[in-house]
Amino acid sequence: MKLTSAQASKVLRKLNEELKTLQVREENTKSFIASIEEDIESVRPDYDYASMQTEQKNIEFKIRKLKHALNVFNTTQIIPEYNITIDEMLVYLPQLTKQCSKLSSMKDALPKTRNNQGYYHNSSIIDYRYANYDPKQAEEDYFSLNNELAKAQTALDIVNNTVEFEVDI
């Protein structure tokens, strides 16, 4: 079966939901309580141990196959605009996000601010905190990096939604 990465993620989510449903169903039916006066067979829930194990193993097998195919795809598929694999891009994006976050606070800094020591500071000396960089440059770098982040995310989205890979499930 041919899938895009986005489609594979949806199939994977569906398989995980099916597995969870089976596990909950098994938990609710693998044992039961009946009083001595009750007819045990009349309160026994439907449960087939062998078929339940087989169904869960089949879904787990499909999950393994799909995750493996997705991992192989991510480590081999190149994102053309960046000449890096999806796997590398999945490392690059959080790095860009972290840098954007840092620059976001740096761009908002004032060149000089009063450093408040709190109410219990008994000195008449006023301390100031000075930015040891140009906040305007941090602002320019922030917007440039933010644009790069958006471009990289879009490039990844395009590949994830258009390039197909083969998976045998």
C-alpha positions in Angstrom: 0.0 0.0 0.0 1.3 3.5 -0.9 0.9 6.2 1.7 2.1 9.7 2.4 3.6 10.4 5.8 0.5 12.4 6.7 -1.7 9.4 5.7 0.5 7.0 7.6 0.1 9.1 10.7 -3.6 8.9 10.4 -3.5 5.1 9.9 -1.2 4.8 12.8 -3.5 6.8 15.0 -6.4 4.6 13.9 -4.5 1.4 14.6 -3.5 2.6 18.1 -7.1 3.4 18.9 -8.2 0.0 17.7 -5.5 -1.6 19.9 -6.6 0.5 22.9 -10.2 -0.5 22.4 -9.3 -4.2 22.3 -7.2 -3.8 25.4 -10.0 -2.0 27.3 -12.5 -4.6 26.1 -10.3 -7.4 27.3 -9.8 -5.8 30.7 -13.5 -5.5 31.1 -14.3 -9.1 30.0 -11.4 -11.3 31.0 -12.8 -11.8 34.4 -16.2 -11.1 36.1 -17.9 -11.3 39.5 -20.9 -13.4 40.3 -22.6 -14.2 43.5 -23.0 -17.8 44.7 -26.8 -17.7 44.0 -26.4 -16.4 40.4 -26.2 -18.7 37.3 -22.6 -18.0 36.4 -23.3 -18.6 32.7 -26.0 -16.0 32.6 -23.6 -13.2 33.7 -20.4 -14.4 31.9 -19.3 -11.8 29.4 -18.3 -12.8 25.9 -14.6 -13.4 25.9 -12.4 -15.5 23.7 -8.9 -15.5 25.0 -7.2 -16.9 21.9 -8.9 -14.6 19.4 -8.4 -11.6 21.6 -4.6 -12.3 21.7 -4.5 -12.9 18.0 -6.4 -9.7 17.2 -4.0 -7.6 19.4 -0.9 -9.3 17.9 -2.2 -8.5 14.4 -2.7 -4.9 15.2 0.7 -4.6 17.0 2.3 -6.2 13.9 0.7 -3.6 11.6 1.8 -0.8 14.0 5.4 -2.1 13.9 5.5 -2.4 10.1 4.0 1.1 9.6 6.3 2.8 12.2 9.3 1.1 10.6 8.3 2.1 7.1 7.7 5.7 8.3 11.1 5.7 10.1 12.9 4.5 7.0 11.1 7.1 4.9 12.1 9.8 7.4 15.7 8.8 7.3 16.0 8.5 3.5 13.6 11.1 2.0 15.4 14.4 1.2 13.5 17.7 1.5 14.6 19.3 -1.8 14.8 23.0 -0.6 17.0 22.1 2.3 18.9 19.0 1.0 18.4 17.3 4.3 16.3 14.3 5.3 13.0 14.5 7.1 14.7 13.1 10.1 17.2 15.9 10.1 14.4 18.4 9.6 12.7 17.0 12.7 15.8 18.0 14.7 16.3 21.3 12.9 12.7 22.6 13.5 13.0 22.5 17.4 16.4 24.1 17.1 14.9 27.0 15.1 11.9 27.2 17.5 14.3 27.4 20.5 16.3 30.1 18.8 13.2 32.1 18.0 12.0 31.9 21.6 15.4 33.3 22.8 15.4 36.1 20.2 11.8 36.9 21.0 12.7 37.9 24.6 16.0 39.6 23.5 14.2 41.8 20.8 11.8 43.1 23.5 14.6 44.2 25.9 15.3 47.8 26.5 18.9 49.0 26.1 18.9 50.1 29.8 16.5 49.1 32.6 16.4 49.8 36.3 17.4 46.7 38.3 15.0 46.5 41.2 16.4 44.8 44.2 13.1 44.5 46.0 11.5 46.4 48.9 14.3 45.5 51.4 17.2 47.0 49.4 18.6 49.6 51.8 21.1 51.2 49.5 20.5 54.6 47.8 22.5 53.3 44.8 20.4 52.5 41.8 21.6 49.6 39.6 20.8 49.4 35.9 20.8 46.4 33.7 22.3 47.1 30.2 21.7 45.0 27.1 25.1 43.8 26.0 23.8 43.6 22.4 21.7 45.6 20.0 18.0 44.9 20.6 17.2 46.2 17.0 19.6 43.5 15.6 17.9 40.9 17.8 14.6 42.0 16.4 15.8 41.8 12.8 17.3 38.3 13.5 14.1 37.2 15.2 11.9 38.1 12.2 14.4 36.5 9.7 14.6 33.3 11.8 10.8 33.2 12.2 10.4 33.4 8.4 13.0 30.6 8.1 11.0 28.5 10.6 7.8 29.0 8.6 9.6 28.1 5.3 11.1 25.0 6.8 7.8 23.8 8.3 6.1 24.4 4.9 8.8 22.4 3.1 8.3 19.5 5.5 4.5 19.7 5.2 4.7 19.6 1.4 6.9 16.4 1.5 4.7 14.8 4.2 1.5 15.4 2.2 2.7 14.6 -1.3 5.5 12.1 -1.4 4.4 8.5 -1.0 6.2 5.4 0.3 5.4 1.7 0.2 4.3 -0.1 3.3 3.1 -3.7 3.5 0.5 -4.0 6.1 
